[in-house]
Amino acid sequence: MKYVLRFIINFYWNIIGNIILAILWGIAGIFFIVTIVFYDKGISCFKMARFVRKPFGKVVMFTGNNILFGYGWASTVGPVIFMVTIAVMLISFATFGGIFFIRKWERILFSTLYPFSIEIMTR
């Protein structure tokens, strides 16, 4: 039963427009993988894309690793994805039932600022 409920909630979540965020994370991941030096950062971007598409049933843990690279992210590409995340969040709040996802948006906004210092685990 919990898998059916998780599927329904994730389906509604994707209808709101979070596919746009997943595409942005995918583009960032491709950029990092192409540079070869930041291959592991690209993999982290793909994990964030998966988390943004299906956040229900996942837990975000702050590890504190790569905090220096996180500051570089927060001063370059991070604010762009953060602003798009806020825009999609506001669109979500305007739809029926979007306000009920406020806790997930809080986790996604935190993860957007420091995506390389977190671990995403399944419950």
Chimera marker file (.cmm) of the C-alpha trace (Angstrom):
<marker_set name="trace">
<marker id="1" x="0.000" y="0.000" z="0.000" r="1" g="1" b="0" radius="0.5"/>
<marker id="2" x="2.795" y="2.437" z="0.817" r="1" g="1" b="0" radius="0.5"/>
<marker id="3" x="4.330" y="1.910" z="-2.637" r="1" g="1" b="0" radius="0.5"/>
<marker id="4" x="1.037" y="2.769" z="-4.320" r="1" g="1" b="0" radius="0.5"/>
<marker id="5" x="0.704" y="5.920" z="-2.231" r="1" g="1" b="0" radius="0.5"/>
<marker id="6" x="4.325" y="6.873" z="-2.943" r="1" g="1" b="0" radius="0.5"/>
<marker id="7" x="3.698" y="6.401" z="-6.689" r="1" g="1" b="0" radius="0.5"/>
<marker id="8" x="0.569" y="8.589" z="-6.622" r="1" g="1" b="0" radius="0.5"/>
<marker id="9" x="2.308" y="11.386" z="-4.707" r="1" g="1" b="0" radius="0.5"/>
<marker id="10" x="5.379" y="11.260" z="-6.960" r="1" g="1" b="0" radius="0.5"/>
<marker id="11" x="3.126" y="11.360" z="-10.041" r="1" g="1" b="0" radius="0.5"/>
<marker id="12" x="1.362" y="14.493" z="-8.758" r="1" g="1" b="0" radius="0.5"/>
<marker id="13" x="4.748" y="15.979" z="-7.844" r="1" g="1" b="0" radius="0.5"/>
<marker id="14" x="5.995" y="15.568" z="-11.439" r="1" g="1" b="0" radius="0.5"/>
<marker id="15" x="2.848" y="17.072" z="-12.953" r="1" g="1" b="0" radius="0.5"/>
<marker id="16" x="3.490" y="20.326" z="-11.065" r="1" g="1" b="0" radius="0.5"/>
<marker id="17" x="6.611" y="20.951" z="-13.111" r="1" g="1" b="0" radius="0.5"/>
<marker id="18" x="9.519" y="19.436" z="-11.271" r="1" g="1" b="0" radius="0.5"/>
<marker id="19" x="10.689" y="17.805" z="-14.469" r="1" g="1" b="0" radius="0.5"/>
<marker id="20" x="12.166" y="21.222" z="-15.311" r="1" g="1" b="0" radius="0.5"/>
<marker id="21" x="14.342" y="21.072" z="-12.194" r="1" g="1" b="0" radius="0.5"/>
<marker id="22" x="15.443" y="17.535" z="-13.006" r="1" g="1" b="0" radius="0.5"/>
<marker id="23" x="16.462" y="18.648" z="-16.507" r="1" g="1" b="0" radius="0.5"/>
<marker id="24" x="18.522" y="21.526" z="-15.047" r="1" g="1" b="0" radius="0.5"/>
<marker id="25" x="20.287" y="19.137" z="-12.677" r="1" g="1" b="0" radius="0.5"/>
<marker id="26" x="20.915" y="16.784" z="-15.605" r="1" g="1" b="0" radius="0.5"/>
<marker id="27" x="22.482" y="19.584" z="-17.665" r="1" g="1" b="0" radius="0.5"/>
<marker id="28" x="24.728" y="20.509" z="-14.727" r="1" g="1" b="0" radius="0.5"/>
<marker id="29" x="25.683" y="16.822" z="-14.372" r="1" g="1" b="0" radius="0.5"/>
<marker id="30" x="26.572" y="16.542" z="-18.060" r="1" g="1" b="0" radius="0.5"/>
<marker id="31" x="28.719" y="19.684" z="-17.783" r="1" g="1" b="0" radius="0.5"/>
<marker id="32" x="30.645" y="18.285" z="-14.817" r="1" g="1" b="0" radius="0.5"/>
<marker id="33" x="31.120" y="14.850" z="-16.391" r="1" g="1" b="0" radius="0.5"/>
<marker id="34" x="32.432" y="16.391" z="-19.622" r="1" g="1" b="0" radius="0.5"/>
<marker id="35" x="35.099" y="18.254" z="-17.642" r="1" g="1" b="0" radius="0.5"/>
<marker id="36" x="36.369" y="14.838" z="-16.388" r="1" g="1" b="0" radius="0.5"/>
<marker id="37" x="38.011" y="16.456" z="-13.343" r="1" g="1" b="0" radius="0.5"/>
<marker id="38" x="34.644" y="16.842" z="-11.619" r="1" g="1" b="0" radius="0.5"/>
<marker id="39" x="33.213" y="13.461" z="-12.611" r="1" g="1" b="0" radius="0.5"/>
<marker id="40" x="32.040" y="12.711" z="-9.049" r="1" g="1" b="0" radius="0.5"/>
<marker id="41" x="30.263" y="16.094" z="-8.922" r="1" g="1" b="0" radius="0.5"/>
<marker id="42" x="28.417" y="15.161" z="-12.109" r="1" g="1" b="0" radius="0.5"/>
<marker id="43" x="27.237" y="11.928" z="-10.512" r="1" g="1" b="0" radius="0.5"/>
<marker id="44" x="26.013" y="13.983" z="-7.531" r="1" g="1" b="0" radius="0.5"/>
<marker id="45" x="24.047" y="16.207" z="-9.926" r="1" g="1" b="0" radius="0.5"/>
<marker id="46" x="22.349" y="13.151" z="-11.414" r="1" g="1" b="0" radius="0.5"/>
<marker id="47" x="21.481" y="11.960" z="-7.896" r="1" g="1" b="0" radius="0.5"/>
<marker id="48" x="19.933" y="15.366" z="-7.221" r="1" g="1" b="0" radius="0.5"/>
<marker id="49" x="17.944" y="15.110" z="-10.469" r="1" g="1" b="0" radius="0.5"/>
<marker id="50" x="16.560" y="11.770" z="-9.314" r="1" g="1" b="0" radius="0.5"/>
<marker id="51" x="15.806" y="13.212" z="-5.856" r="1" g="1" b="0" radius="0.5"/>
<marker id="52" x="13.983" y="16.215" z="-7.334" r="1" g="1" b="0" radius="0.5"/>
<marker id="53" x="11.856" y="13.936" z="-9.536" r="1" g="1" b="0" radius="0.5"/>
<marker id="54" x="10.963" y="11.471" z="-6.761" r="1" g="1" b="0" radius="0.5"/>
<marker id="55" x="11.587" y="12.969" z="-3.307" r="1" g="1" b="0" radius="0.5"/>
<marker id="56" x="9.056" y="10.923" z="-1.379" r="1" g="1" b="0" radius="0.5"/>
<marker id="57" x="10.533" y="8.031" z="0.560" r="1" g="1" b="0" radius="0.5"/>
<marker id="58" x="13.992" y="9.670" z="0.591" r="1" g="1" b="0" radius="0.5"/>
<marker id="59" x="15.975" y="11.191" z="3.454" r="1" g="1" b="0" radius="0.5"/>
<marker id="60" x="18.591" y="13.954" z="3.035" r="1" g="1" b="0" radius="0.5"/>
<marker id="61" x="21.585" y="13.808" z="5.401" r="1" g="1" b="0" radius="0.5"/>
<marker id="62" x="24.166" y="16.612" z="5.600" r="1" g="1" b="0" radius="0.5"/>
<marker id="63" x="27.650" y="15.079" z="5.603" r="1" g="1" b="0" radius="0.5"/>
<marker id="64" x="29.812" y="18.194" z="5.488" r="1" g="1" b="0" radius="0.5"/>
<marker id="65" x="32.064" y="16.719" z="2.775" r="1" g="1" b="0" radius="0.5"/>
<marker id="66" x="33.113" y="18.940" z="-0.132" r="1" g="1" b="0" radius="0.5"/>
<marker id="67" x="32.053" y="22.081" z="1.712" r="1" g="1" b="0" radius="0.5"/>
<marker id="68" x="34.733" y="24.125" z="-0.082" r="1" g="1" b="0" radius="0.5"/>
<marker id="69" x="33.397" y="23.072" z="-3.489" r="1" g="1" b="0" radius="0.5"/>
<marker id="70" x="29.925" y="23.815" z="-2.121" r="1" g="1" b="0" radius="0.5"/>
<marker id="71" x="30.880" y="27.460" z="-1.618" r="1" g="1" b="0" radius="0.5"/>
<marker id="72" x="32.043" y="27.621" z="-5.240" r="1" g="1" b="0" radius="0.5"/>
<marker id="73" x="28.747" y="26.084" z="-6.328" r="1" g="1" b="0" radius="0.5"/>
<marker id="74" x="26.762" y="28.542" z="-4.204" r="1" g="1" b="0" radius="0.5"/>
<marker id="75" x="28.497" y="31.470" z="-5.859" r="1" g="1" b="0" radius="0.5"/>
<marker id="76" x="28.161" y="30.348" z="-9.509" r="1" g="1" b="0" radius="0.5"/>
<marker id="77" x="25.561" y="27.881" z="-10.819" r="1" g="1" b="0" radius="0.5"/>
<marker id="78" x="23.774" y="27.253" z="-7.532" r="1" g="1" b="0" radius="0.5"/>
<marker id="79" x="21.829" y="30.546" z="-7.384" r="1" g="1" b="0" radius="0.5"/>
<marker id="80" x="20.379" y="29.961" z="-10.864" r="1" g="1" b="0" radius="0.5"/>
<marker id="81" x="19.017" y="26.542" z="-9.941" r="1" g="1" b="0" radius="0.5"/>
<marker id="82" x="17.948" y="27.936" z="-6.548" r="1" g="1" b="0" radius="0.5"/>
<marker id="83" x="15.888" y="30.720" z="-8.198" r="1" g="1" b="0" radius="0.5"/>
<marker id="84" x="14.266" y="28.264" z="-10.624" r="1" g="1" b="0" radius="0.5"/>
<marker id="85" x="13.482" y="26.009" z="-7.654" r="1" g="1" b="0" radius="0.5"/>
<marker id="86" x="11.804" y="28.910" z="-5.854" r="1" g="1" b="0" radius="0.5"/>
<marker id="87" x="9.765" y="29.728" z="-8.983" r="1" g="1" b="0" radius="0.5"/>
<marker id="88" x="8.576" y="26.126" z="-9.343" r="1" g="1" b="0" radius="0.5"/>
<marker id="89" x="7.857" y="26.030" z="-5.614" r="1" g="1" b="0" radius="0.5"/>
<marker id="90" x="5.614" y="29.104" z="-5.885" r="1" g="1" b="0" radius="0.5"/>
<marker id="91" x="3.812" y="27.545" z="-8.854" r="1" g="1" b="0" radius="0.5"/>
<marker id="92" x="3.347" y="24.428" z="-6.742" r="1" g="1" b="0" radius="0.5"/>
<marker id="93" x="1.848" y="26.467" z="-3.914" r="1" g="1" b="0" radius="0.5"/>
<marker id="94" x="-0.656" y="27.992" z="-6.357" r="1" g="1" b="0" radius="0.5"/>
<marker id="95" x="-2.008" y="24.565" z="-7.326" r="1" g="1" b="0" radius="0.5"/>
<marker id="96" x="-4.467" y="22.514" z="-5.345" r="1" g="1" b="0" radius="0.5"/>
<marker id="97" x="-2.624" y="20.665" z="-2.631" r="1" g="1" b="0" radius="0.5"/>
<marker id="98" x="0.798" y="22.163" z="-3.368" r="1" g="1" b="0" radius="0.5"/>
<marker id="99" x="1.157" y="23.728" z="0.069" r="1" g="1" b="0" radius="0.5"/>
<marker id="100" x="1.157" y="20.256" z="1.627" r="1" g="1" b="0" radius="0.5"/>
<marker id="101" x="4.598" y="19.634" z="0.121" r="1" g="1" b="0" radius="0.5"/>
<marker id="102" x="6.277" y="22.447" z="2.072" r="1" g="1" b="0" radius="0.5"/>
<marker id="103" x="8.593" y="20.065" z="3.978" r="1" g="1" b="0" radius="0.5"/>
<marker id="104" x="9.853" y="18.513" z="0.725" r="1" g="1" b="0" radius="0.5"/>
<marker id="105" x="10.470" y="21.964" z="-0.731" r="1" g="1" b="0" radius="0.5"/>
<marker id="106" x="12.472" y="22.850" z="2.373" r="1" g="1" b="0" radius="0.5"/>
<marker id="107" x="14.724" y="19.817" z="1.833" r="1" g="1" b="0" radius="0.5"/>
<marker id="108" x="15.078" y="20.503" z="-1.887" r="1" g="1" b="0" radius="0.5"/>
<marker id="109" x="15.997" y="24.171" z="-1.316" r="1" g="1" b="0" radius="0.5"/>
<marker id="110" x="18.648" y="23.186" z="1.242" r="1" g="1" b="0" radius="0.5"/>
<marker id="111" x="19.978" y="20.499" z="-1.100" r="1" g="1" b="0" radius="0.5"/>
<marker id="112" x="20.147" y="22.972" z="-3.987" r="1" g="1" b="0" radius="0.5"/>
<marker id="113" x="22.581" y="25.245" z="-2.166" r="1" g="1" b="0" radius="0.5"/>
<marker id="114" x="25.022" y="22.516" z="-1.104" r="1" g="1" b="0" radius="0.5"/>
<marker id="115" x="24.364" y="19.445" z="-3.290" r="1" g="1" b="0" radius="0.5"/>
<marker id="116" x="27.845" y="17.971" z="-2.833" r="1" g="1" b="0" radius="0.5"/>
<marker id="117" x="27.714" y="17.968" z="0.965" r="1" g="1" b="0" radius="0.5"/>
<marker id="118" x="24.652" y="15.758" z="1.323" r="1" g="1" b="0" radius="0.5"/>
<marker id="119" x="23.795" y="12.068" z="1.106" r="1" g="1" b="0" radius="0.5"/>
<marker id="120" x="20.383" y="11.020" z="-0.246" r="1" g="1" b="0" radius="0.5"/>
<marker id="121" x="19.146" y="7.743" z="1.212" r="1" g="1" b="0" radius="0.5"/>
<marker id="122" x="15.971" y="5.710" z="0.787" r="1" g="1" b="0" radius="0.5"/>
<marker id="123" x="13.897" y="5.042" z="3.866" r="1" g="1" b="0" radius="0.5"/>
<link id1="1" id2="2" r="1" g="1" b="0" radius="0.2"/>
<link id1="2" id2="3" r="1" g="1" b="0" radius="0.2"/>
<link id1="3" id2="4" r="1" g="1" b="0" radius="0.2"/>
<link id1="4" id2="5" r="1" g="1" b="0" radius="0.2"/>
<link id1="5" id2="6" r="1" g="1" b="0" radius="0.2"/>
<link id1="6" id2="7" r="1" g="1" b="0" radius="0.2"/>
<link id1="7" id2="8" r="1" g="1" b="0" radius="0.2"/>
<link id1="8" id2="9" r="1" g="1" b="0" radius="0.2"/>
<link id1="9" id2="10" r="1" g="1" b="0" radius="0.2"/>
<link id1="10" id2="11" r="1" g="1" b="0" radius="0.2"/>
<link id1="11" id2="12" r="1" g="1" b="0" radius="0.2"/>
<link id1="12" id2="13" r="1" g="1" b="0" radius="0.2"/>
<link id1="13" id2="14" r="1" g="1" b="0" radius="0.2"/>
<link id1="14" id2="15" r="1" g="1" b="0" radius="0.2"/>
<link id1="15" id2="16" r="1" g="1" b="0" radius="0.2"/>
<link id1="16" id2="17" r="1" g="1" b="0" radius="0.2"/>
<link id1="17" id2="18" r="1" g="1" b="0" radius="0.2"/>
<link id1="18" id2="19" r="1" g="1" b="0" radius="0.2"/>
<link id1="19" id2="20" r="1" g="1" b="0" radius="0.2"/>
<link id1="20" id2="21" r="1" g="1" b="0" radius="0.2"/>
<link id1="21" id2="22" r="1" g="1" b="0" radius="0.2"/>
<link id1="22" id2="23" r="1" g="1" b="0" radius="0.2"/>
<link id1="23" id2="24" r="1" g="1" b="0" radius="0.2"/>
<link id1="24" id2="25" r="1" g="1" b="0" radius="0.2"/>
<link id1="25" id2="26" r="1" g="1" b="0" radius="0.2"/>
<link id1="26" id2="27" r="1" g="1" b="0" radius="0.2"/>
<link id1="27" id2="28" r="1" g="1" b="0" radius="0.2"/>
<link id1="28" id2="29" r="1" g="1" b="0" radius="0.2"/>
<link id1="29" id2="30" r="1" g="1" b="0" radius="0.2"/>
<link id1="30" id2="31" r="1" g="1" b="0" radius="0.2"/>
<link id1="31" id2="32" r="1" g="1" b="0" radius="0.2"/>
<link id1="32" id2="33" r="1" g="1" b="0" radius="0.2"/>
<link id1="33" id2="34" r="1" g="1" b="0" radius="0.2"/>
<link id1="34" id2="35" r="1" g="1" b="0" radius="0.2"/>
<link id1="35" id2="36" r="1" g="1" b="0" radius="0.2"/>
<link id1="36" id2="37" r="1" g="1" b="0" radius="0.2"/>
<link id1="37" id2="38" r="1" g="1" b="0" radius="0.2"/>
<link id1="38" id2="39" r="1" g="1" b="0" radius="0.2"/>
<link id1="39" id2="40" r="1" g="1" b="0" radius="0.2"/>
<link id1="40" id2="41" r="1" g="1" b="0" radius="0.2"/>
<link id1="41" id2="42" r="1" g="1" b="0" radius="0.2"/>
<link id1="42" id2="43" r="1" g="1" b="0" radius="0.2"/>
<link id1="43" id2="44" r="1" g="1" b="0" radius="0.2"/>
<link id1="44" id2="45" r="1" g="1" b="0" radius="0.2"/>
<link id1="45" id2="46" r="1" g="1" b="0" radius="0.2"/>
<link id1="46" id2="47" r="1" g="1" b="0" radius="0.2"/>
<link id1="47" id2="48" r="1" g="1" b="0" radius="0.2"/>
<link id1="48" id2="49" r="1" g="1" b="0" radius="0.2"/>
<link id1="49" id2="50" r="1" g="1" b="0" radius="0.2"/>
<link id1="50" id2="51" r="1" g="1" b="0" radius="0.2"/>
<link id1="51" id2="52" r="1" g="1" b="0" radius="0.2"/>
<link id1="52" id2="53" r="1" g="1" b="0" radius="0.2"/>
<link id1="53" id2="54" r="1" g="1" b="0" radius="0.2"/>
<link id1="54" id2="55" r="1" g="1" b="0" radius="0.2"/>
<link id1="55" id2="56" r="1" g="1" b="0" radius="0.2"/>
<link id1="56" id2="57" r="1" g="1" b="0" radius="0.2"/>
<link id1="57" id2="58" r="1" g="1" b="0" radius="0.2"/>
<link id1="58" id2="59" r="1" g="1" b="0" radius="0.2"/>
<link id1="59" id2="60" r="1" g="1" b="0" radius="0.2"/>
<link id1="60" id2="61" r="1" g="1" b="0" radius="0.2"/>
<link id1="61" id2="62" r="1" g="1" b="0" radius="0.2"/>
<link id1="62" id2="63" r="1" g="1" b="0" radius="0.2"/>
<link id1="63" id2="64" r="1" g="1" b="0" radius="0.2"/>
<link id1="64" id2="65" r="1" g="1" b="0" radius="0.2"/>
<link id1="65" id2="66" r="1" g="1" b="0" radius="0.2"/>
<link id1="66" id2="67" r="1" g="1" b="0" radius="0.2"/>
<link id1="67" id2="68" r="1" g="1" b="0" radius="0.2"/>
<link id1="68" id2="69" r="1" g="1" b="0" radius="0.2"/>
<link id1="69" id2="70" r="1" g="1" b="0" radius="0.2"/>
<link id1="70" id2="71" r="1" g="1" b="0" radius="0.2"/>
<link id1="71" id2="72" r="1" g="1" b="0" radius="0.2"/>
<link id1="72" id2="73" r="1" g="1" b="0" radius="0.2"/>
<link id1="73" id2="74" r="1" g="1" b="0" radius="0.2"/>
<link id1="74" id2="75" r="1" g="1" b="0" radius="0.2"/>
<link id1="75" id2="76" r="1" g="1" b="0" radius="0.2"/>
<link id1="76" id2="77" r="1" g="1" b="0" radius="0.2"/>
<link id1="77" id2="78" r="1" g="1" b="0" radius="0.2"/>
<link id1="78" id2="79" r="1" g="1" b="0" radius="0.2"/>
<link id1="79" id2="80" r="1" g="1" b="0" radius="0.2"/>
<link id1="80" id2="81" r="1" g="1" b="0" radius="0.2"/>
<link id1="81" id2="82" r="1" g="1" b="0" radius="0.2"/>
<link id1="82" id2="83" r="1" g="1" b="0" radius="0.2"/>
<link id1="83" id2="84" r="1" g="1" b="0" radius="0.2"/>
<link id1="84" id2="85" r="1" g="1" b="0" radius="0.2"/>
<link id1="85" id2="86" r="1" g="1" b="0" radius="0.2"/>
<link id1="86" id2="87" r="1" g="1" b="0" radius="0.2"/>
<link id1="87" id2="88" r="1" g="1" b="0" radius="0.2"/>
<link id1="88" id2="89" r="1" g="1" b="0" radius="0.2"/>
<link id1="89" id2="90" r="1" g="1" b="0" radius="0.2"/>
<link id1="90" id2="91" r="1" g="1" b="0" radius="0.2"/>
<link id1="91" id2="92" r="1" g="1" b="0" radius="0.2"/>
<link id1="92" id2="93" r="1" g="1" b="0" radius="0.2"/>
<link id1="93" id2="94" r="1" g="1" b="0" radius="0.2"/>
<link id1="94" id2="95" r="1" g="1" b="0" radius="0.2"/>
<link id1="95" id2="96" r="1" g="1" b="0" radius="0.2"/>
<link id1="96" id2="97" r="1" g="1" b="0" radius="0.2"/>
<link id1="97" id2="98" r="1" g="1" b="0" radius="0.2"/>
<link id1="98" id2="99" r="1" g="1" b="0" radius="0.2"/>
<link id1="99" id2="100" r="1" g="1" b="0" radius="0.2"/>
<link id1="100" id2="101" r="1" g="1" b="0" radius="0.2"/>
<link id1="101" id2="102" r="1" g="1" b="0" radius="0.2"/>
<link id1="102" id2="103" r="1" g="1" b="0" radius="0.2"/>
<link id1="103" id2="104" r="1" g="1" b="0" radius="0.2"/>
<link id1="104" id2="105" r="1" g="1" b="0" radius="0.2"/>
<link id1="105" id2="106" r="1" g="1" b="0" radius="0.2"/>
<link id1="106" id2="107" r="1" g="1" b="0" radius="0.2"/>
<link id1="107" id2="108" r="1" g="1" b="0" radius="0.2"/>
<link id1="108" id2="109" r="1" g="1" b="0" radius="0.2"/>
<link id1="109" id2="110" r="1" g="1" b="0" radius="0.2"/>
<link id1="110" id2="111" r="1" g="1" b="0" radius="0.2"/>
<link id1="111" id2="112" r="1" g="1" b="0" radius="0.2"/>
<link id1="112" id2="113" r="1" g="1" b="0" radius="0.2"/>
<link id1="113" id2="114" r="1" g="1" b="0" radius="0.2"/>
<link id1="114" id2="115" r="1" g="1" b="0" radius="0.2"/>
<link id1="115" id2="116" r="1" g="1" b="0" radius="0.2"/>
<link id1="116" id2="117" r="1" g="1" b="0" radius="0.2"/>
<link id1="117" id2="118" r="1" g="1" b="0" radius="0.2"/>
<link id1="118" id2="119" r="1" g="1" b="0" radius="0.2"/>
<link id1="119" id2="120" r="1" g="1" b="0" radius="0.2"/>
<link id1="120" id2="121" r="1" g="1" b="0" radius="0.2"/>
<link id1="121" id2="122" r="1" g="1" b="0" radius="0.2"/>
<link id1="122" id2="123" r="1" g="1" b="0" radius="0.2"/>
</marker_set>
